[in-house]
Amino acid sequence: PAGSVISFEHTPDEIRQAVKLKLDAERALLDAVAAEPTPTFANVVARINHMDDEHESEYLTSYLLAELSPDAKDKLVVERMMRGYHSSGISLPKTKQEQLSSIDKRLTELIAAFSNNVNSDHTTLFLTKTELAGVPSDFFDGKHVVKTSGSTKYVVPITRHQTAIVLRFATLESTRRAVHIASSTRCPKNIPLLQEAVKLRLQRANLLGFSSHAHFTLEDLMAKRPETVQNMLEDLQEQLTPQAKRELAQLRYLKHADAEAAGVPFTGLYDWDLDFYMRVAVEHKHRVKSTEVKQYFAYPHVIGRIFTAFEDLLGLRIAKVDRPSVWHPSVDLYEIWDAKSAEFLGHCYVDLFQRAGKFTGAATFQLRSGFDRADGTREYPAVALVTNFALLPPLPNKPVLLGHASVKTLLHELGHVFHNILSQCKWTMFHGTRVPRDAVELPSQTLESLAWNPNFLRRIAMHYQTGEPIPDELVMGLGAARDEFAGVSLLHKVFRAAYDIAIYSSSDGNLDVGKLYTEMERSIELANTDNVNTHGLSTVRHFMRGYDSRYYAYLWGQALTADMLATRFAGTNIDSPQVWAEYRNIILKPGGSRDIMAQLVEFLGRKPNSKALLKSVGL
């Protein structure tokens, strides 16, 4: 394999010893730097950053295994370091530094516990085939069965992937209700963990001179202040609510008609009905059946065709590595090269399938950043694309059919992958996705949007049995269906972002995170759980780590993406290597080493706006 390949064959004791040696080396270097009689960029800033660059991969790899005269840029390094030191409380009196250290230690414990609770949750339902009527036949592949009271029941783990399938296809409302409630009441012990984290983050912000955690985290982002985010969300809520109500009325009509045809009382439209009737409405209006569409997205063929498409668009060569060192036999490793220069760019691990104890969502983990070493050589990035598409790796002679929603997720994560692999920065602190959090979803949502683009779909979709390309009527139907029920979909994001900014912009911390979640879910998202006390917040990792006070980044990124698509990728430009080369060089290559607004202005030819997003949903 090309480049320096990460080893996953170390024992836990070897990892612990390596971490100890790294920490000892870091302490020694920091002591030496502190003793420098004549500090300069070279003997302080550069030495610290070269050490961080060299040690970063060990930390990031361990994290994955746990889950599974200065130029302008050098001046930016100093500014970023100084902000980091300020955030760590270096200028505070010793007693307050100790308080901050204690808070940080406890937050680390809370974050780990929250994530471990989600990963180790084994909530399960036992359902008969009759109760699972309407669910696609491949859902039952690899399912364990039990015999109870003379009935054969399937063991259905309540994971995000499994829950989504049942909620979209199960014709019995009682089944959808049971699955939704089971999914929305998992991990109750995470609620007090989030409650404590909210209070600790407020205390931490106050120690640093900020009135709230949101004021602290947003200071260096595009939004700058929580009031900006709150105003944006309130404006979106006001515009989207009438449309969402119309969409819900349409779904209510469909359920009422079903109840009338079955001769049963109509009791109302509930949260567990939404995915089912949205699918029914889309299939009826656009003649697009999910079970038919998924036959054109079979693993592993779809992975290869997607990579081939991006080889053409981004000017790459992507090669699968034989017999790589990986953490599980189902994981694949790919090398990524520049097609024109033949320069090696980085490694991408692909881990798609569910298994016990694995991280349960979909994410891209950065294992190693690219950076320039002190000796002038370069280290290359490595990332892991992790999803949970199926219970098992594909069976012999029976490929896994991913479905359109899974392809959308895959493309989203590939946006993060290419952001990390194609970034070329001097220092790790600017590498790849280390951009302002409210800009980090821009590349992922740009690639996600290709899941509805007719030209791109024709590149990647072929029937898993016949090899025939996806028919034009399905392609056009998928494209036309993209913005159906956009009001409901966007209002869900508005709700989560509004809740997130509400708990972290509090200036006194006197709020009940569980109660507030339920209240805002009902008032903003118009949720109806038939008065069942659910608590979906207890499995949303974003509120706990990484997106705390920054969940709005998904909406912000969606607006920026819509603007770029309408301005630069419209029509045949979606297939233009020249436009994609500009995207690669202007948006991806700098990582976080440039001002993101300057990058957008250069790529768009003007300042970005939200007009394209609002227009796409009929506003």
matplotlib code that plots the C-alpha trace (Angstrom):
import matplotlib.pyplot as plt

x = [0.0, 1.1, 1.8, 2.2, -0.6, -2.0, -1.7, -4.7, -2.8, -1.6, -2.8, -4.5, -1.3, 0.8, -1.7, -1.6, 2.2, 2.4, 0.0, 2.2, 5.3, 3.6, 2.4, 5.8, 7.4, 4.8, 5.3, 9.1, 8.8, 6.3, 8.7, 11.5, 9.5, 8.4, 12.1, 13.1, 14.8, 14.1, 10.8, 10.3, 7.9, 10.4, 11.4, 7.9, 5.0, 6.6, 8.0, 4.6, 2.7, 5.1, 4.8, 1.0, 1.1, 3.2, 1.2, -2.3, -2.8, -2.4, -5.0, -7.5, -7.0, -7.6, -10.8, -12.1, -11.3, -13.1, -16.1, -15.2, 9.1, 5.8, 3.6, -0.2, -1.0, 1.7, 0.1, -3.2, -1.5, -0.4, -3.9, -5.5, -3.1, -3.7, -7.5, -6.9, -4.8, -7.4, -10.1, -8.1, -7.9, -4.2, -4.7, -6.9, -5.7, -4.5, -7.7, -9.9, -7.6, -8.1, -11.8, -11.7, -9.5, -12.0, -14.9, -13.1, -12.3, -15.9, -17.2, -14.9, -16.4, -20.0, -19.4, -17.8, -20.6, -23.3, -21.8, -21.1, -24.7, -26.0, -23.5, -24.2, -28.0, -29.7, -33.3, -35.1, -38.6, -40.0, -42.4, -44.2, -44.2, -47.8, -46.9, -44.2, -46.5, -45.3, -41.7, -39.4, -38.4, -34.6, -35.3, -35.6, -32.3, -30.0, -32.7, -32.7, -36.1, -37.6, -40.6, -43.0, -46.5, -46.5, -45.6, -42.4, -41.1, -38.3, -35.7, -35.7, -32.9, -34.0, -31.2, -31.6, -31.4, -33.8, -36.3, -36.3, -37.2, -40.1, -41.5, -41.4, -43.0, -45.0, -48.7, -49.9, -50.0, -49.6, -46.2, -45.1, -46.2, -44.3, -41.1, -41.3, -41.9, -39.1, -36.7, -37.7, -37.4, -34.0, -31.1, -33.0, -29.9, -28.4, -30.8, -29.2, -25.8, -26.8, -28.4, -25.1, -23.1, -25.3, -24.6, -20.9, -20.5, -22.2, -19.9, -16.9, -18.1, -18.6, -15.0, -13.8, -15.9, -18.8, -22.5, -23.3, -21.7, -23.3, -21.6, -18.3, -18.6, -20.0, -17.5, -15.2, -17.9, -19.8, -22.9, -20.8, -23.6, -26.5, -29.0, -28.1, -28.9, -32.1, -33.3, -32.6, -34.4, -37.4, -37.7, -37.5, -40.0, -42.5, -42.1, -42.1, -44.9, -47.8, -46.3, -45.6, -49.3, -50.5, -48.2, -49.4, -53.0, -52.3, -50.9, -53.8, -56.1, -54.3, -54.5, -58.1, -58.9, -57.1, -59.0, -62.3, -61.5, -60.6, -63.8, -61.8, -62.0, -59.6, -57.9, -55.4, -52.0, -49.0, -45.3, -45.0, -47.3, -45.2, -42.5, -45.1, -47.6, -44.9, -43.6, -47.1, -47.7, -44.4, -44.9, -48.4, -47.6, -44.2, -44.6, -41.4, -41.4, -38.6, -38.4, -37.9, -35.3, -33.1, -32.5, -30.3, -28.1, -26.5, -23.3, -20.5, -21.2, -22.6, -19.5, -17.3, -19.5, -19.6, -15.9, -15.5, -17.9, -15.7, -12.5, -13.9, -15.4, -12.6, -9.6, -8.7, -7.6, -9.1, -7.7, -8.8, -6.1, -5.8, -5.5, -5.2, -4.6, -8.1, -10.2, -12.8, -12.8, -15.8, -13.8, -12.2, -9.3, -8.8, -5.9, -6.7, -4.3, -4.4, -5.0, -3.1, 0.1, 0.0, 0.5, -0.6, -3.3, -4.5, -6.3, -10.0, -11.4, -15.0, -16.9, -20.6, -22.2, -23.9, -22.3, -22.6, -21.0, -20.3, -21.0, -24.6, -24.9, -23.1, -20.0, -16.6, -13.7, -10.5, -7.6, -4.7, -4.4, -2.2, 0.7, 4.2, 6.8, 9.6, 12.1, 10.1, 8.4, 4.7, 2.3, -0.9, -4.4, -6.4, -10.1, -12.8, -16.2, -18.6, -22.2, -24.7, -26.6, -27.3, -27.1, -24.5, -22.0, -23.4, -24.2, -22.7, -24.5, -26.9, -25.8, -27.1, -29.5, -28.8, -31.8, -31.9, -31.8, -28.6, -27.0, -27.8, -26.1, -23.1, -22.7, -23.0, -20.2, -18.1, -18.3, -16.5, -14.0, -13.0, -12.8, -10.2, -8.3, -8.1, -7.2, -3.5, -2.4, 0.9, -0.5, -2.9, -5.0, -6.3, -6.6, -9.8, -13.0, -11.2, -13.2, -15.8, -18.5, -21.2, -19.3, -18.3, -21.5, -21.1, -19.0, -21.1, -24.4, -23.0, -22.3, -25.5, -27.5, -26.1, -28.4, -31.2, -29.3, -30.4, -26.9, -25.2, -27.8, -27.3, -23.6, -24.0, -27.3, -27.6, -29.9, -28.1, -29.4, -29.6, -26.9, -29.4, -29.1, -31.7, -34.8, -35.4, -38.8, -37.3, -34.5, -36.9, -39.3, -36.6, -35.6, -39.2, -39.8, -36.8, -38.6, -41.9, -42.7, -39.7, -41.7, -41.9, -38.3, -36.8, -39.0, -37.5, -34.0, -35.3, -36.6, -33.4, -31.3, -33.6, -33.5, -29.7, -29.2, -31.8, -30.1, -26.7, -27.6, -29.2, -27.4, -28.4, -28.7, -32.0, -33.8, -35.0, -33.5, -36.0, -39.1, -37.9, -37.2, -40.8, -42.3, -40.3, -40.8, -44.6, -44.6, -42.0, -42.1, -45.9, -45.1, -48.0, -47.0, -50.6, -49.4, -46.7, -43.7, -40.8, -37.3, -35.6, -32.8, -31.2, -29.7, -28.8, -25.0, -24.8, -26.2, -23.5, -20.4, -19.2, -22.4, -23.3, -24.8, -24.0, -26.6, -27.8, -24.8, -26.9, -29.5, -26.7, -24.8, -28.0, -28.6, -25.0, -25.2, -28.4, -26.8, -23.7, -25.8, -28.0, -25.2, -22.3, -23.6, -26.8, -27.6, -24.7, -22.2, -22.8, -20.7, -18.1, -14.5, -13.6, -16.3, -15.4, -11.7, -12.6, -14.7, -11.8, -9.2, -11.3, -13.6, -11.8, -8.0, -7.6, -9.3, -9.6, -6.6, -8.7, -11.7, -14.7, -16.6, -13.8, -13.7, -17.5, -17.3, -14.5, -16.4, -19.8, -18.6, -20.7, -21.7, -23.9, -27.6, -30.5, -32.7, -32.0, -32.9, -36.2, -37.1, -36.4, -39.1, -41.6, -41.0]
y = [0.0, 3.6, 6.0, 5.3, 2.8, 2.9, -0.4, -1.8, -4.7, -3.2, -4.6, -2.5, -2.5, -1.4, 1.5, 2.6, 2.5, 4.5, 7.1, 7.4, 7.9, 10.6, 12.5, 12.4, 13.7, 16.5, 17.6, 17.6, 19.7, 22.2, 22.6, 23.3, 25.8, 27.6, 28.0, 29.6, 32.9, 34.4, 32.9, 33.0, 31.5, 28.8, 27.7, 28.0, 27.9, 25.7, 23.2, 22.8, 22.4, 19.9, 17.8, 18.0, 17.0, 14.0, 12.8, 13.5, 10.2, 8.1, 10.1, 10.0, 6.3, 5.5, 7.6, 5.6, 2.3, 3.6, 4.2, 1.8, 35.7, 34.1, 34.1, 34.8, 31.2, 31.1, 34.3, 32.4, 29.5, 31.9, 33.4, 30.0, 28.8, 31.9, 31.4, 27.8, 28.8, 31.4, 28.7, 26.4, 29.1, 29.8, 33.5, 32.7, 32.7, 29.2, 28.5, 29.2, 27.1, 24.2, 24.7, 24.7, 21.5, 19.8, 20.8, 19.5, 16.2, 15.7, 16.7, 14.1, 11.5, 12.6, 12.5, 9.1, 7.7, 9.2, 7.6, 4.3, 4.1, 4.6, 2.1, -0.6, -0.2, -3.5, -2.4, -5.1, -6.0, -9.5, -9.2, -11.8, -11.7, -10.6, -7.7, -6.8, -6.9, -4.6, -4.6, -5.6, -9.3, -8.7, -7.1, -10.6, -11.8, -12.8, -12.1, -14.3, -15.9, -17.1, -19.3, -18.0, -19.4, -21.3, -18.2, -17.5, -14.0, -12.1, -10.3, -6.7, -4.6, -1.0, 0.7, 3.8, 1.7, -1.0, 1.5, 3.6, 0.5, -0.5, 3.0, 3.5, 0.2, -1.6, -1.4, -2.0, 1.1, -0.9, -2.1, 1.4, 2.8, 0.1, 0.6, 4.4, 4.4, 1.9, 4.0, 7.2, 6.0, 4.4, 5.4, 7.4, 7.5, 9.9, 12.7, 13.5, 13.3, 16.0, 18.0, 18.0, 18.8, 21.9, 23.3, 22.5, 24.2, 27.3, 27.3, 26.9, 29.8, 32.0, 31.3, 32.5, 35.6, 34.6, 34.8, 31.4, 28.4, 29.5, 32.9, 31.1, 28.6, 30.9, 33.7, 32.3, 31.0, 32.7, 33.2, 35.0, 35.2, 33.0, 35.8, 35.5, 31.8, 32.3, 35.0, 32.8, 29.8, 31.9, 33.3, 29.8, 28.5, 31.3, 30.6, 26.8, 26.2, 27.0, 24.7, 21.9, 22.1, 21.7, 18.7, 17.2, 17.7, 15.7, 12.9, 13.0, 12.7, 9.5, 7.9, 8.8, 7.2, 4.0, 3.9, 4.4, 1.7, -0.7, 0.2, 1.3, 4.7, 7.4, 8.6, 11.0, 11.4, 10.5, 10.7, 7.0, 7.6, 10.3, 8.3, 5.6, 8.0, 10.3, 7.2, 6.3, 9.8, 10.0, 6.6, 7.4, 10.9, 10.1, 6.4, 5.7, 2.6, 2.3, -1.5, -1.0, 1.8, -0.2, -2.9, -0.4, 0.3, -3.1, -3.4, -3.7, -2.5, 0.9, 1.7, 1.1, 3.1, 6.0, 6.0, 5.9, 8.9, 10.9, 9.8, 11.6, 14.6, 15.3, 14.1, 11.1, 7.5, 5.3, 1.8, -0.9, -2.4, -6.2, -7.8, -4.5, -4.2, -3.3, -3.6, -6.0, -8.4, -6.5, -3.3, -2.2, 0.1, 2.4, 4.5, 7.8, 9.4, 12.5, 11.3, 14.0, 14.3, 10.7, 12.1, 10.0, 11.8, 9.6, 6.5, 5.8, 2.9, 1.9, 0.1, -0.2, -3.0, -3.3, -5.5, -5.8, -3.0, -0.8, 2.9, 3.0, 6.0, 7.2, 9.3, 10.0, 9.6, 11.5, 9.1, 11.2, 14.7, 15.7, 18.0, 19.1, 17.6, 19.6, 17.9, 19.0, 15.6, 15.2, 13.0, 12.0, 11.8, 8.8, 8.7, 6.0, 6.2, 4.3, 3.5, 0.8, -0.2, -3.9, -6.4, -8.6, -8.3, -9.5, -13.2, -15.2, -14.6, -12.2, -8.6, -6.0, -3.6, -0.3, 1.8, 5.4, 6.7, 4.8, 6.0, 9.6, 8.9, 7.4, 10.4, 12.7, 11.0, 10.9, 14.7, 14.7, 12.0, 14.1, 17.2, 15.5, 13.7, 16.6, 19.2, 20.2, 22.3, 22.9, 22.4, 19.8, 22.5, 23.6, 20.2, 19.1, 19.5, 21.7, 24.7, 26.7, 24.2, 26.1, 25.4, 21.8, 20.4, 22.3, 19.6, 16.7, 18.3, 19.2, 15.5, 14.4, 16.5, 14.3, 11.5, 13.2, 14.5, 12.7, 12.7, 11.4, 8.7, 7.4, 7.1, 5.0, 3.0, -0.3, -3.3, -5.8, -8.8, -7.6, -4.9, -2.5, 1.2, 2.8, 3.7, 7.4, 7.3, 6.3, 8.9, 11.7, 10.5, 10.6, 14.1, 15.3, 13.7, 15.4, 18.4, 16.6, 17.3, 19.7, 21.7, 18.8, 17.8, 21.3, 22.0, 18.9, 20.5, 23.8, 22.2, 20.4, 23.5, 25.7, 23.2, 23.0, 26.8, 27.2, 24.8, 26.3, 30.0, 29.9, 32.3, 30.6, 26.9, 26.5, 24.5, 20.9, 19.5, 16.7, 18.8, 21.5, 19.0, 17.7, 21.2, 22.4, 19.2, 19.8, 23.6, 23.7, 20.3, 19.9, 16.5, 14.2, 11.2, 10.5, 11.8, 9.1, 10.5, 10.0, 11.5, 11.4, 13.7, 10.8, 9.3, 12.5, 12.6, 16.0, 17.8, 16.3, 16.5, 18.4, 20.2, 21.6, 25.0, 24.4, 22.0, 24.9, 24.1, 21.6, 24.3, 26.8, 24.3, 23.4, 27.0, 27.4, 24.1, 25.1, 28.4, 26.7, 24.1, 26.7, 29.1, 26.8, 23.2, 23.9, 22.0, 20.3, 22.0, 19.0, 17.0, 19.7, 18.6, 22.3, 23.4, 20.4, 21.3, 24.8, 23.3, 21.1, 23.9, 26.7, 24.9, 21.6, 22.2, 25.1, 23.2, 25.8, 27.8, 30.5, 32.6, 30.4, 33.5, 34.5, 31.0, 31.1, 34.5, 33.4, 30.2, 31.9, 35.3, 37.0, 36.7, 33.6, 33.8, 31.6, 32.3, 29.0, 27.0, 28.8, 28.6, 24.8, 24.3, 26.7, 29.7]
z = [0.0, -0.6, 2.1, 5.8, 6.7, 10.2, 12.1, 14.0, 15.5, 18.8, 22.1, 24.7, 26.9, 23.9, 23.3, 26.9, 26.9, 23.7, 25.1, 28.2, 26.2, 24.0, 27.1, 28.7, 25.5, 25.3, 28.9, 28.3, 25.2, 26.8, 29.7, 27.3, 25.4, 28.6, 29.5, 26.2, 27.0, 23.5, 22.2, 18.5, 16.0, 15.2, 18.7, 20.2, 17.8, 15.2, 17.7, 19.5, 16.3, 14.8, 18.0, 17.8, 14.1, 14.8, 17.8, 16.5, 14.6, 17.8, 19.6, 16.6, 16.0, 19.7, 19.6, 16.6, 18.3, 21.4, 19.3, 17.2, 9.4, 9.5, 6.4, 6.6, 7.4, 10.1, 11.6, 11.6, 13.4, 16.2, 16.4, 16.5, 19.2, 21.3, 21.1, 22.1, 25.1, 26.1, 25.8, 28.0, 30.7, 30.6, 31.5, 34.5, 38.2, 39.3, 41.4, 38.3, 36.1, 38.5, 38.3, 34.5, 34.5, 36.9, 34.6, 31.5, 33.1, 34.1, 30.7, 29.1, 31.4, 30.6, 26.8, 26.9, 29.1, 26.9, 23.8, 25.5, 26.6, 23.0, 21.6, 24.2, 24.1, 23.2, 23.1, 21.1, 20.0, 19.1, 16.2, 14.0, 10.3, 10.4, 12.7, 10.2, 7.1, 4.4, 5.4, 2.5, 2.4, 2.7, 6.1, 7.4, 6.1, 8.9, 11.6, 14.6, 15.5, 18.7, 19.5, 22.0, 22.8, 19.5, 17.5, 15.5, 16.2, 14.7, 16.8, 15.8, 17.3, 17.7, 15.8, 13.6, 10.4, 11.5, 13.0, 9.8, 7.7, 9.9, 10.2, 6.4, 5.4, 8.2, 7.4, 10.9, 13.0, 16.2, 14.9, 13.9, 17.2, 19.2, 17.2, 17.4, 21.2, 21.8, 19.7, 21.4, 24.9, 24.8, 27.1, 29.7, 31.8, 29.2, 30.2, 33.5, 31.8, 29.3, 32.1, 34.0, 30.8, 30.1, 33.6, 33.4, 30.1, 31.4, 34.4, 32.0, 29.8, 32.8, 34.0, 30.6, 30.7, 28.5, 29.5, 28.0, 26.4, 23.0, 23.3, 23.9, 21.0, 18.4, 18.8, 16.0, 13.7, 10.9, 13.0, 15.8, 18.3, 19.5, 18.7, 15.0, 15.1, 17.1, 14.6, 11.7, 13.2, 14.2, 10.7, 9.2, 11.6, 10.7, 7.0, 7.2, 9.7, 7.3, 4.6, 7.2, 8.4, 4.8, 4.4, 7.6, 6.5, 3.4, 5.4, 7.8, 4.8, 3.6, 7.0, 7.4, 4.1, 5.2, 8.4, 6.6, 4.1, 6.9, 8.9, 11.9, 13.8, 12.8, 16.0, 14.5, 12.8, 15.0, 14.8, 13.9, 10.9, 9.2, 7.4, 6.3, 4.7, 3.2, 1.4, 0.3, -1.0, -2.9, -4.5, -5.6, -7.0, -8.6, -9.3, -7.4, -5.2, -2.7, -3.1, -6.8, -6.5, -4.1, -6.7, -8.5, -5.5, -4.6, -2.5, -3.5, -7.1, -6.1, -4.0, -7.1, -9.4, -6.9, -6.6, -10.4, -10.7, -8.3, -10.0, -13.1, -11.4, -8.9, -10.9, -8.7, -8.9, -6.1, -5.6, -3.2, -1.1, -0.9, 2.6, 4.6, 8.3, 9.6, 12.8, 11.4, 8.4, 6.8, 6.6, 3.3, 2.7, -0.3, -1.6, -3.2, -5.7, -7.9, -11.4, -13.2, -11.0, -9.7, -6.2, -3.3, -1.3, 1.5, 2.8, 3.3, 5.4, 4.7, 7.4, 6.4, 8.3, 11.7, 14.4, 18.2, 20.2, 17.1, 16.9, 15.8, 13.5, 10.4, 10.6, 9.2, 11.7, 11.0, 11.9, 10.7, 9.2, 6.4, 7.3, 6.4, 8.7, 10.2, 7.8, 4.7, 4.0, 4.1, 6.1, 4.4, 5.8, 6.7, 7.4, 8.3, 6.8, 9.2, 8.7, 9.8, 6.6, 7.3, 10.1, 8.4, 5.6, 2.3, 2.1, -0.8, -4.1, -2.4, -2.4, 0.1, -1.5, 0.1, -0.9, -1.9, 1.7, 2.4, -0.8, 0.3, 3.7, 1.9, -0.3, 2.7, 4.5, 1.4, 1.4, 4.7, 3.4, 0.4, 2.5, 4.7, 1.9, -0.6, 2.0, 1.7, 4.7, 6.4, 9.9, 11.3, 13.0, 9.6, 8.0, 6.2, 8.3, 10.8, 9.6, 11.5, 12.7, 10.8, 7.5, 8.2, 6.6, 3.3, 1.5, 2.9, 1.9, -1.6, -2.3, -0.6, -3.1, -5.9, -4.7, -6.6, -9.6, -12.8, -14.4, -11.3, -10.7, -14.3, -13.5, -10.3, -10.5, -12.3, -11.6, -9.4, -11.5, -15.1, -15.1, -16.8, -16.0, -13.9, -16.0, -16.8, -15.2, -11.8, -12.2, -12.9, -10.2, -7.6, -8.6, -8.6, -5.2, -3.5, -2.1, -1.2, 2.4, 2.7, 5.2, 7.6, 7.0, 7.5, 10.5, 12.2, 11.7, 12.9, 16.1, 16.9, 16.2, 18.3, 21.2, 21.0, 21.0, 23.8, 26.3, 25.6, 25.5, 28.9, 31.3, 34.5, 33.6, 35.4, 32.8, 32.5, 29.4, 29.1, 29.6, 27.3, 24.5, 24.7, 24.8, 21.8, 19.9, 20.2, 19.6, 16.7, 15.0, 15.7, 17.1, 18.3, 20.3, 21.6, 25.0, 25.3, 27.2, 24.8, 25.0, 21.7, 23.0, 24.9, 21.7, 19.9, 20.3, 18.6, 21.7, 23.8, 21.7, 18.6, 17.7, 21.2, 20.4, 16.7, 15.5, 13.3, 11.1, 9.2, 8.1, 7.5, 5.4, 3.5, 2.6, 1.4, -0.6, -2.3, -3.3, -4.7, -6.6, -8.2, -9.0, -10.1, -10.6, -12.4, -15.6, -17.3, -14.9, -12.6, -15.0, -15.6, -14.4, -14.6, -12.1, -9.8, -10.1, -8.8, -6.0, -5.1, -5.1, -3.6, -1.1, -0.2, -0.5, 2.0, 4.8, 7.6, 6.6, 4.8, 5.8, 4.7, 3.5, 1.3, -0.2, -0.9, -2.5, -4.7, -5.8, -6.2, -7.5, -4.8, -1.1, -0.4, 0.4, 1.3, -1.7, -3.4, -0.3, 0.2, -3.5, -3.5, -0.9, -2.6, -0.4]

ax = plt.figure().add_subplot(projection="3d")
ax.plot(x, y, z, "-o")
ax.set_aspect("equal")
plt.show()
